[in-house]
Amino acid sequence: MVEQTRYEQIILKVLKSIAILVLFWCSQISFAQNSIDSFLKPSDSLNKKRLKTLVISESAIGAATLIGLNQVWYADYPHSDFHFINDNSEWLQMDKAGHVFSSYHLGSFGANALKWSGASRKSQLIYGSTLGLAFMTTVEVFDGYSANWGASWGDMAANVSGTALYVSQELLWKEQRIVPKFSFHTTHYASERPDVLGSSFAEQILKDYNGQTYWLSANIYSFAKSSKFPKWLNLAFGYGAEGMITGNNETGTISLSETKRYRQFYLSLDLDLTKIETKSHFIKTLLTTFNSIKIPAPTFEIKGSGGTKFHFLYF
């Protein structure tokens, strides 16, 4: 009995030590979360220190990204005088949908970043929401000086459209009721031309237009505030295309088994993650970030080649 009591005392001391460590870790995590939450909370008035940090950070990251892009993408190809090309018929305009998506979300990030610094709403719209347009225009200039490519009026129009989608909603409703979103699934087309459509999953997400779907996700409650619909429920309209191994269905000397290309139109349900209520600014930031991705859900598809299809879960 004595040995058992000593054993129990030892176990009790160990448990107490573990409990103290757990409480200490929890307090540290709670402190860290509170610190992060305090950092991410938007300032009520202009915080010059935050604004300075933001401008320097965005300038440095933007410059580094463009320099890296120039070295990785353009440096090994011949340069030319600045010129435009007409690529509006390529890839059934899937690349243009990507430009709208990118321009919108870069602009959204820029506006929210200025909101965090306490900048005025006017500054958020003028200097923040145009971040995507400025960055994407710089990329078009790079294309314009490359002999292998060229600046595209279609790309520029798509970039302007993405920025306009964000700004117009802020001016009209002071909120984002319609958000461009993205989803992806792998296809067999990439294996037929991996150098163009991607040899790895990460590359295919960016290059295989056959597996990409771009959505306009509309929040139902925002358009019908008197309804009983959940605030986070969205109705999404998607656009995709399939059967594409080359941009214009011109294989040239390449031996490819390209099938008939066609457009796809989708109707699905979605979630507006920003409408999920939470007091944590850290969680709000995460939800806002991931709100650019379409949630897999039951989806009705209309094929441009004819026919319809229902997907129990569409990615």
C-alpha positions as CSV (number, residue, x, y, z in Angstrom):
1,M,0.0,0.0,0.0
2,V,2.9,2.3,0.8
3,E,4.5,1.8,-2.6
4,Q,1.1,2.4,-4.3
5,T,0.7,5.6,-2.4
6,R,4.2,6.8,-3.4
7,Y,3.4,5.8,-6.9
8,E,0.2,7.8,-6.9
9,Q,2.0,10.8,-5.4
10,I,4.5,10.7,-8.2
11,I,1.8,10.4,-10.8
12,L,-0.1,13.3,-9.2
13,K,3.1,15.5,-9.2
14,V,3.7,14.6,-12.9
15,L,0.0,15.5,-13.7
16,K,0.3,18.7,-11.8
17,S,3.5,19.6,-13.8
18,I,1.8,18.7,-17.1
19,A,-1.2,20.9,-16.1
20,I,1.1,23.8,-15.2
21,L,2.9,23.4,-18.6
22,V,-0.4,23.2,-20.5
23,L,-1.7,26.3,-18.7
24,F,1.5,28.1,-19.5
25,W,1.3,27.1,-23.2
26,C,-2.3,28.1,-23.4
27,S,-1.5,31.5,-21.9
28,Q,1.3,32.0,-24.4
29,I,-0.9,31.0,-27.3
30,S,-3.7,33.2,-26.0
31,F,-1.2,36.1,-25.7
32,A,0.1,35.4,-29.2
33,Q,-3.4,35.3,-30.6
34,N,-4.3,38.5,-28.8
35,S,-1.2,40.1,-30.1
36,I,-1.9,39.0,-33.7
37,D,-5.6,40.0,-33.3
38,S,-4.5,43.5,-32.1
39,F,-2.1,43.8,-35.0
40,L,-4.7,42.8,-37.6
41,K,-7.4,45.0,-36.3
42,P,-8.0,48.0,-38.7
43,S,-7.0,51.3,-37.3
44,D,-9.8,53.8,-36.5
45,S,-7.8,56.7,-37.9
46,L,-4.8,57.1,-40.1
47,N,-1.8,55.2,-38.6
48,K,1.2,56.7,-40.3
49,K,3.5,54.0,-39.0
50,R,1.3,51.3,-40.5
51,L,0.9,53.2,-43.7
52,K,4.7,53.7,-44.1
53,T,5.2,49.9,-43.4
54,L,2.6,49.1,-45.9
55,V,4.0,51.2,-48.7
56,I,7.5,50.0,-48.1
57,S,6.4,46.3,-47.9
58,E,4.2,46.5,-51.0
59,S,6.9,48.3,-53.0
60,A,9.6,45.8,-52.0
61,I,7.4,42.7,-52.6
62,G,6.1,44.1,-55.9
63,A,9.6,45.0,-57.2
64,A,11.0,41.6,-56.1
65,T,8.1,39.8,-57.8
66,L,8.6,41.7,-61.1
67,I,12.3,41.3,-61.1
68,G,11.9,37.6,-60.4
69,L,9.3,37.3,-63.1
70,N,11.5,39.1,-65.6
71,Q,14.4,36.7,-64.8
72,V,12.4,33.5,-64.8
73,W,10.0,34.2,-67.7
74,Y,11.5,36.8,-70.0
75,A,15.2,36.9,-69.7
76,D,15.8,33.7,-71.9
77,Y,13.7,35.0,-74.8
78,P,14.6,37.7,-77.4
79,H,13.3,41.2,-76.9
80,S,11.7,43.5,-79.4
81,D,10.2,46.9,-79.8
82,F,7.0,47.4,-77.8
83,H,4.0,45.9,-79.7
84,F,0.5,44.7,-79.3
85,I,-1.0,41.3,-80.4
86,N,-4.6,40.1,-80.7
87,D,-5.0,36.9,-78.6
88,N,-8.7,37.4,-77.8
89,S,-9.6,34.1,-79.6
90,E,-7.2,31.9,-77.7
91,W,-8.1,29.4,-75.0
92,L,-11.8,30.3,-75.4
93,Q,-11.1,33.4,-73.3
94,M,-10.2,31.4,-70.1
95,D,-7.0,33.4,-69.8
96,K,-9.1,36.6,-69.8
97,A,-11.3,35.3,-67.0
98,G,-8.0,34.7,-65.1
99,H,-7.0,38.4,-65.6
100,V,-10.4,39.6,-64.2
101,F,-9.9,37.3,-61.2
102,S,-6.3,38.4,-60.5
103,S,-7.0,42.1,-60.9
104,Y,-10.0,42.0,-58.7
105,H,-8.4,40.2,-55.8
106,L,-5.1,42.1,-55.9
107,G,-7.2,45.3,-55.8
108,S,-9.3,43.9,-52.9
109,F,-6.1,43.1,-51.0
110,G,-4.8,46.6,-51.7
111,A,-8.0,48.3,-50.5
112,N,-8.2,46.1,-47.4
113,A,-4.5,46.8,-46.6
114,L,-5.1,50.5,-46.7
115,K,-8.2,50.1,-44.5
116,W,-6.0,48.3,-42.0
117,S,-3.7,51.3,-41.9
118,G,-6.7,53.6,-41.2
119,A,-6.6,55.4,-44.6
120,S,-9.7,57.1,-45.8
121,R,-12.3,55.2,-47.9
122,K,-11.4,57.5,-50.9
123,S,-7.7,56.5,-50.6
124,Q,-8.7,52.8,-50.4
125,L,-10.5,53.1,-53.7
126,I,-8.0,55.3,-55.5
127,Y,-4.7,53.8,-54.4
128,G,-5.7,50.4,-53.0
129,S,-8.2,48.9,-55.4
130,T,-6.0,49.9,-58.4
131,L,-3.1,47.8,-57.1
132,G,-4.1,44.9,-59.2
133,L,-4.5,47.0,-62.3
134,A,-1.0,48.6,-61.8
135,F,0.7,45.3,-61.3
136,M,-1.0,43.5,-64.2
137,T,-0.4,46.5,-66.5
138,T,3.4,46.2,-65.7
139,V,3.3,42.6,-66.7
140,E,1.6,43.6,-70.0
141,V,4.5,46.0,-70.6
142,F,6.9,43.2,-70.1
143,D,4.9,41.1,-72.7
144,G,4.9,44.1,-75.1
145,Y,8.8,44.1,-75.2
146,S,9.1,40.4,-75.7
147,A,9.4,39.1,-79.2
148,N,7.7,35.8,-78.3
149,W,4.6,37.6,-76.9
150,G,3.1,41.1,-77.0
151,A,0.9,43.3,-75.0
152,S,-2.8,42.4,-75.3
153,W,-5.7,44.8,-75.5
154,G,-7.9,41.9,-74.4
155,D,-5.8,41.3,-71.3
156,M,-5.9,45.1,-70.5
157,A,-9.6,45.1,-70.8
158,A,-9.9,42.2,-68.5
159,N,-7.6,43.8,-66.0
160,V,-9.8,47.0,-66.0
161,S,-12.9,44.9,-65.7
162,G,-11.6,43.2,-62.6
163,T,-10.7,46.5,-60.9
164,A,-14.1,48.0,-62.0
165,L,-16.0,45.1,-60.5
166,Y,-14.5,45.9,-57.1
167,V,-14.7,49.7,-57.3
168,S,-18.3,49.8,-58.7
169,Q,-19.6,47.6,-55.9
170,E,-18.0,49.7,-53.2
171,L,-19.5,52.9,-54.8
172,L,-22.9,51.3,-55.3
173,W,-23.4,49.1,-52.2
174,K,-20.4,49.8,-50.0
175,E,-19.8,46.1,-49.9
176,Q,-18.8,43.2,-52.2
177,R,-21.9,41.3,-53.1
178,I,-20.4,39.6,-56.1
179,V,-17.0,38.0,-55.8
180,P,-14.9,36.3,-58.5
181,K,-13.8,32.9,-57.4
182,F,-11.7,30.0,-58.7
183,S,-11.8,26.2,-58.6
184,F,-9.7,23.5,-60.3
185,H,-9.7,19.8,-61.1
186,T,-7.1,17.8,-63.0
187,T,-7.7,16.7,-66.5
188,H,-6.1,14.2,-69.0
189,Y,-5.2,17.0,-71.4
190,A,-2.1,18.0,-69.4
191,S,-0.4,14.7,-69.9
192,E,-0.7,15.2,-73.7
193,R,1.2,18.4,-73.6
194,P,2.8,18.9,-70.2
195,D,5.3,21.5,-71.4
196,V,2.4,23.9,-72.0
197,L,-0.4,22.6,-69.7
198,G,1.9,21.6,-66.8
199,S,3.8,18.5,-65.7
200,S,3.0,18.8,-61.9
201,F,-0.2,19.6,-60.0
202,A,1.1,23.0,-59.0
203,E,1.9,23.9,-62.7
204,Q,-1.5,22.5,-63.9
205,I,-3.4,24.8,-61.6
206,L,-1.9,27.8,-63.4
207,K,-1.6,26.4,-66.9
208,D,-4.3,23.8,-67.6
209,Y,-7.3,25.9,-68.6
210,N,-9.3,22.7,-69.1
211,G,-9.4,22.2,-65.4
212,Q,-10.0,25.8,-64.3
213,T,-13.4,27.2,-63.6
214,Y,-14.0,30.9,-62.9
215,W,-17.1,31.9,-60.9
216,L,-19.1,35.0,-60.0
217,S,-20.4,34.2,-56.6
218,A,-23.3,36.3,-55.5
219,N,-24.5,36.6,-51.9
220,I,-28.2,36.0,-51.8
221,Y,-28.9,37.8,-48.5
222,S,-27.2,41.0,-49.7
223,F,-29.7,41.2,-52.5
224,A,-32.7,40.2,-50.4
225,K,-32.0,41.4,-46.8
226,S,-35.7,40.7,-45.8
227,S,-35.4,37.0,-46.7
228,K,-34.6,34.1,-44.4
229,F,-31.6,33.0,-46.4
230,P,-28.5,32.5,-44.3
231,K,-26.1,35.5,-44.6
232,W,-23.3,33.2,-45.8
233,L,-25.2,31.5,-48.6
234,N,-24.2,32.3,-52.2
235,L,-25.4,31.4,-55.7
236,A,-22.5,31.0,-58.1
237,F,-22.3,31.2,-61.9
238,G,-19.3,29.5,-63.4
239,Y,-17.5,29.5,-66.7
240,G,-15.0,26.9,-68.0
241,A,-13.8,25.3,-71.2
242,E,-12.6,21.9,-72.3
243,G,-10.9,20.1,-75.2
244,M,-8.0,22.6,-75.4
245,I,-4.4,21.5,-75.9
246,T,-3.3,24.6,-78.0
247,G,-4.5,28.2,-77.9
248,N,-6.3,28.3,-81.2
249,N,-6.7,24.6,-82.1
250,E,-3.7,24.9,-84.4
251,T,-1.3,22.0,-83.7
252,G,1.1,22.7,-86.5
253,T,3.8,20.0,-86.7
254,I,3.0,18.8,-83.2
255,S,1.3,15.4,-83.1
256,L,-1.6,15.9,-80.7
257,S,-5.0,14.2,-80.3
258,E,-6.9,17.4,-79.7
259,T,-10.7,17.0,-79.4
260,K,-13.4,19.4,-80.2
261,R,-13.1,22.3,-77.8
262,Y,-16.3,23.7,-76.1
263,R,-17.4,26.1,-73.4
264,Q,-19.0,25.1,-70.1
265,F,-21.5,27.0,-68.0
266,Y,-22.2,26.2,-64.3
267,L,-24.8,27.0,-61.7
268,S,-23.9,26.1,-58.1
269,L,-24.2,26.9,-54.4
270,D,-21.3,28.6,-52.6
271,L,-20.3,30.2,-49.2
272,D,-19.4,33.8,-48.5
273,L,-16.8,33.1,-45.8
274,T,-16.6,36.8,-45.0
275,K,-20.2,36.6,-43.7
276,I,-19.3,34.1,-41.0
277,E,-19.5,36.0,-37.7
278,T,-16.4,36.1,-35.5
279,K,-14.7,38.6,-33.2
280,S,-11.2,37.4,-34.1
281,H,-9.5,39.6,-36.7
282,F,-7.1,36.8,-37.3
283,I,-9.9,34.5,-38.4
284,K,-11.5,37.3,-40.4
285,T,-8.3,37.7,-42.3
286,L,-8.1,34.0,-43.0
287,L,-11.7,33.8,-44.1
288,T,-11.2,36.9,-46.4
289,T,-8.1,35.3,-48.0
290,F,-9.8,31.9,-48.7
291,N,-13.0,33.6,-49.9
292,S,-11.4,33.7,-53.4
293,I,-11.8,29.9,-53.7
294,K,-15.1,28.3,-54.7
295,I,-16.3,25.7,-52.2
296,P,-17.0,22.3,-53.8
297,A,-20.8,21.9,-54.0
298,P,-23.6,20.3,-56.1
299,T,-23.4,21.8,-59.5
300,F,-25.5,21.9,-62.7
301,E,-23.5,22.1,-65.9
302,I,-24.5,23.2,-69.4
303,K,-22.1,22.0,-72.1
304,G,-21.4,24.3,-75.0
305,S,-21.1,21.1,-77.1
306,G,-24.7,20.2,-76.2
307,G,-26.2,18.4,-73.3
308,T,-26.2,19.0,-69.5
309,K,-24.7,17.2,-66.5
310,F,-25.2,17.2,-62.8
311,H,-22.2,17.0,-60.4
312,F,-22.8,15.8,-56.9
313,L,-19.6,17.7,-55.9
314,Y,-17.8,19.9,-58.4
315,F,-14.3,21.1,-57.9
